[in-house]
Structures are given as structure tokens and as C-alpha cells.
């Protein structure tokens, strides 16, 4: 399907991103952005620390913070923010409570 990008009436970066989210990506732009952020940060931490558990916990925390920022821009729904914080809490608990 070809979409005419000149139909998007946006006066700045935030309205353009919101229009892409709603009109082109059907509300999945923010979720895919969070997934991309998670993959990039996780691979960076995993390469640097060689500790997968700690890398997952720290990455989950960063993604939870980014989810609040994207929620402020109306790019992700409330459920995504809730799930991100639950995953961050569980990952943090696993990292700190389970010792190797």
C-alpha cells in the first residue's frame, strides 16, 4: 500500500511523529520504538558487562523510563507503560534476589 506523505499536516517533529503513529503505523510506532531501544541498549550492556541478568535488569529500567516519555507524547498506550514497569520490577527483583 502506498501512502501519500503530503497528506500529513504536521507543524513540527512531535505532531509529525504522532501522525506517523496514528495514520501510518496504526498505533504501533511507539511500541516498535521501545523494542528497538531495548535491543540496542541490551546488546550494548551485554557486550560491556558480560552479565546477562544485570544487562536485562538495567535495560528494562531504561525502557520503562523511555515508555513514560513516549506516553507523554501519546505514542504508547497506558498498558505499554504498565507492562514496561512490571517487567523492570521483575527483572530487578530477579537480579538482586537470585545470586549466582
C-alpha positions, 0 to 999 in steps of 0.5 A: 500500500502506498501512502501519500506523505503530503497528506500529513499536516504536521507543524513540527517533529512531535505532531509529525511523529504522532501522525506517523503513529496514528495514520501510518503505523496504526498505533504501533510506532511507539511500541516498535520504538521501545523494542528497538531501544531495548535491543540496542541498549541490551546488546550494548550492556551485554557486550560491556558487562558480560552479565546477562541478568544485570544487562536485562535488569538495567535495560528494562529500567531504561525502557520503562523510563523511555515508555513514560516519555513516549506516553507523554507524547501519546505514542504508547498506550497506558498498558505499554507503560504498565507492562514496561514497569512490571517487567523492570520490577521483575527483572530487578527483583530477579537480579538482586534476589537470585545470586549466582 
